[in-house]
Amino acid sequence: MDKIRVLIVEDKLLIAEDIAARLRKHEMAIAGICPSGEEAIQLMLSAMPDLVLMDIELEGAMDGISTAQLIHQQYDVPIIYLSDYTDPKTIGRAKKTQPANYLTKPFNEADLVRAIDLAFSNANSKNIRSASPLNKNYIFLRTENQVFVKFLLNDILYLKAGRAYCNVVTTNQVYTLSTSMNHVQEQLNPSDFIKVHRSHVVNVNRITSLEGNVIKIGERKIQMSPDYRETLMERLKIIK
């Protein structure tokens, strides 16, 4: 599991450092801090961020909106705008670049977390709908203890539903998310992640064997409901 990498484009160093500290509390890595759009564009290739926090008012010839436009031409990465300005003209320009979110300064940590959570949720859904070569092999989710996690899809073995939460079982660890299993499944590739029980969604690529209605993923066993058996069997390639 890799940490989520965030590029902060902000020309006020104290504000940038404060944002960085808040992100680190949620186990995110800082890909870089840039005071200008020109520097941000130069850093994109080497930093390879998963998310960009973009102040609209920047030092230099380019503002944040112009910078975001150039970034979107080359990189498929969500951008959240940060701004003191909420005038219709600025917001109108910002909307044209299809930002992942827009935060008005000053904002608190809870606002920042919600904005990032929504940005990643939309990015996950966009990725699943896309049939282009840019389709990513990972998703971003927020755990119950407010930590953002970057999951490689093939590392996810299965999802298990609880009353008001979902466990994501990976090859090395179990993560608890404070959201429903159905909500998580909606952000996964429907051809690879299939519901086999009202409380289980499995990664069909990680199934090692079937014994009746028992699915085996390595040493793990999952009971399959007969109601879902036909859907799974249609997905699996079985030589008879």
C-alpha positions in Angstrom: 0.0 0.0 0.0 1.4 3.4 -1.0 0.6 6.7 0.7 -1.5 9.1 -1.2 0.7 11.9 -2.6 -0.6 15.5 -2.5 0.9 18.5 -4.3 0.2 21.8 -2.6 0.3 24.9 -4.9 0.1 27.8 -2.5 2.2 31.0 -2.5 1.8 31.7 1.3 4.3 29.4 2.9 2.7 29.4 6.4 -0.7 28.4 4.9 1.0 25.7 2.8 2.9 24.3 5.8 -0.3 24.3 7.9 -2.2 22.3 5.1 0.8 19.9 4.9 0.6 19.2 8.6 -3.1 18.5 8.4 -2.6 16.1 5.5 0.2 14.2 7.3 -2.2 13.6 10.3 -4.3 11.6 7.8 -1.3 9.6 6.6 -0.9 11.4 3.3 2.5 12.2 1.8 3.4 15.7 0.5 4.6 15.4 -3.1 5.8 19.0 -3.0 4.9 22.6 -2.1 5.0 25.2 -5.0 4.4 28.9 -4.8 3.7 29.3 -8.5 1.9 27.6 -11.3 5.0 27.5 -13.4 6.8 25.5 -10.7 3.8 23.2 -10.2 3.7 22.2 -13.9 7.5 21.5 -13.8 7.1 19.4 -10.7 4.1 17.3 -11.9 6.1 14.7 -13.9 8.7 14.0 -11.2 6.3 14.3 -8.2 3.4 12.3 -9.8 0.8 13.4 -7.2 -2.5 11.7 -6.7 -4.2 15.0 -5.8 -3.5 18.7 -6.3 -4.6 21.4 -3.8 -4.5 24.6 -6.0 -4.7 28.1 -4.6 -6.3 30.3 -7.2 -4.3 33.5 -6.5 -0.6 32.7 -7.1 2.6 34.6 -7.6 3.9 34.6 -11.1 2.3 35.0 -14.5 -0.2 32.1 -14.1 -3.0 31.9 -11.6 -4.3 28.6 -10.3 -7.1 28.3 -12.8 -4.7 28.7 -15.8 -2.3 26.2 -14.1 -5.1 23.7 -13.6 -6.1 23.9 -17.3 -2.5 23.0 -18.3 -2.3 20.2 -15.8 -5.6 18.6 -17.0 -4.3 18.6 -20.6 -1.5 16.2 -19.5 -2.5 14.5 -16.3 -5.5 12.7 -15.0 -5.4 13.9 -11.5 -8.2 15.5 -9.3 -7.6 19.2 -8.4 -9.2 21.0 -5.4 -9.2 24.8 -5.6 -8.4 26.9 -2.5 -9.4 30.5 -2.7 -10.3 33.7 -0.7 -12.5 34.7 -3.6 -16.1 33.6 -4.2 -17.2 36.1 -6.8 -19.2 34.8 -9.7 -16.6 35.5 -12.3 -13.9 33.5 -10.5 -16.2 30.6 -9.7 -17.4 30.6 -13.3 -13.8 30.4 -14.6 -13.0 27.6 -12.1 -16.1 25.6 -13.0 -14.9 25.4 -16.6 -11.9 23.4 -15.5 -14.1 20.8 -13.8 -12.4 20.8 -10.4 -12.8 18.0 -7.9 -13.9 20.5 -5.3 -13.7 24.2 -4.2 -12.7 25.3 -0.7 -13.2 28.8 0.5 -10.5 30.1 2.9 -10.4 30.0 5.8 -11.3 26.3 6.1 -10.9 23.9 8.9 -9.6 20.4 8.9 -13.0 18.8 8.7 -13.8 20.8 5.6 -10.5 19.7 4.0 -11.1 16.0 4.8 -14.7 16.2 3.3 -13.4 17.9 0.2 -10.7 15.3 -0.3 -13.1 12.4 0.4 -15.5 13.7 -2.2 -12.8 14.3 -4.7 -11.5 10.7 -4.5 -15.0 9.3 -4.5 -15.7 11.1 -7.8 -12.3 10.1 -9.2 -13.0 6.5 -8.3 -16.4 6.6 -10.1 -15.0 8.4 -13.1 -12.2 5.8 -13.4 -14.7 2.9 -13.3 -16.9 4.5 -16.0 -13.9 5.2 -18.3 -12.9 2.7 -21.0 -9.8 4.6 -21.9 -6.2 3.5 -21.5 -5.9 6.0 -18.6 -8.1 3.7 -16.5 -6.2 3.3 -13.2 -5.6 0.1 -11.3 -6.1 1.7 -7.9 -8.7 3.6 -5.9 -8.7 5.9 -2.9 -10.8 5.4 0.2 -11.0 6.9 3.7 -10.9 4.5 6.7 -12.9 4.7 9.9 -10.0 6.5 11.7 -9.9 9.2 9.0 -6.8 7.9 7.2 -6.9 8.1 3.4 -5.6 4.9 1.8 -4.6 4.1 -1.8 -5.6 0.6 -2.7 -4.2 -1.4 -5.6 -7.4 -3.1 -7.0 -5.7 -6.5 -7.3 -4.6 -6.3 -3.6 -8.3 -6.3 -2.5 -9.5 -9.8 -1.8 -13.0 -9.1 -0.8 -15.4 -6.7 1.0 -17.3 -7.7 4.1 -20.3 -5.7 5.3 -21.0 -4.7 8.9 -23.9 -2.8 10.4 -22.7 0.6 9.5 -19.3 0.0 8.1 -17.4 -2.1 5.5 -14.2 -4.1 5.9 -11.8 -4.1 3.0 -9.7 -7.3 3.2 -6.4 -7.1 1.4 -3.5 -9.4 1.0 -1.8 -8.0 4.1 -4.4 -6.1 6.2 -8.0 -5.5 7.0 -9.2 -1.9 6.7 -12.5 -0.6 8.3 -14.4 2.0 6.3 -17.2 4.1 7.9 -19.4 3.6 4.8 -21.6 0.8 3.4 -20.3 -2.1 1.4 -22.6 -1.1 -1.5 -21.1 2.4 -1.6 -17.6 0.9 -1.9 -18.7 -1.6 -4.5 -20.1 1.2 -6.6 -16.5 2.6 -6.9 -15.1 -0.7 -8.0 -15.0 -2.4 -11.4 -18.3 -4.3 -11.7 -16.7 -7.0 -13.9 -14.1 -7.8 -11.3 -15.9 -7.3 -8.0 -19.1 -9.3 -7.7 -21.5 -9.7 -4.8 -21.7 -13.3 -3.7 -23.7 -12.8 -0.5 -25.6 -10.0 1.1 -22.5 -9.3 3.2 -19.7 -10.2 0.8 -18.2 -8.8 -2.5 -15.3 -10.8 -3.9 -12.5 -10.0 -6.3 -13.1 -12.7 -8.9 -9.4 -12.4 -10.0 -8.3 -13.6 -6.6 -10.6 -16.7 -6.4 -8.5 -19.8 -6.1 -11.2 -22.5 -6.0 -14.9 -23.2 -5.7 -16.2 -26.1 -3.5 -20.0 -26.1 -3.8 -21.1 -22.8 -2.5 -17.8 -22.1 -0.7 -15.4 -19.7 -2.4 -11.8 -20.0 -1.5 -9.4 -17.1 -1.8 -6.1 -18.6 -0.7 -6.7 -19.9 2.8 -9.9 -17.8 3.3 -13.3 -19.3 2.8 -16.5 -17.3 1.9 -20.0 -18.8 1.9 -21.8 -17.9 -1.4 -25.6 -17.4 -1.4 -27.3 -19.5 -4.1 -29.1 -16.4 -5.3 -25.7 -15.0 -6.5 -24.2 -18.2 -7.8 -25.4 -17.8 -11.4 -23.9 -14.2 -11.7 -20.5 -15.4 -10.4 -20.5 -18.5 -12.7 -21.2 -16.3 -15.7 -18.1 -14.2 -14.9 -15.7 -17.1 -14.3 -14.1 -19.0 -17.1 -14.8 -22.6 -16.4 -13.7 -25.5 -18.6 -16.0 -28.4 -18.3 
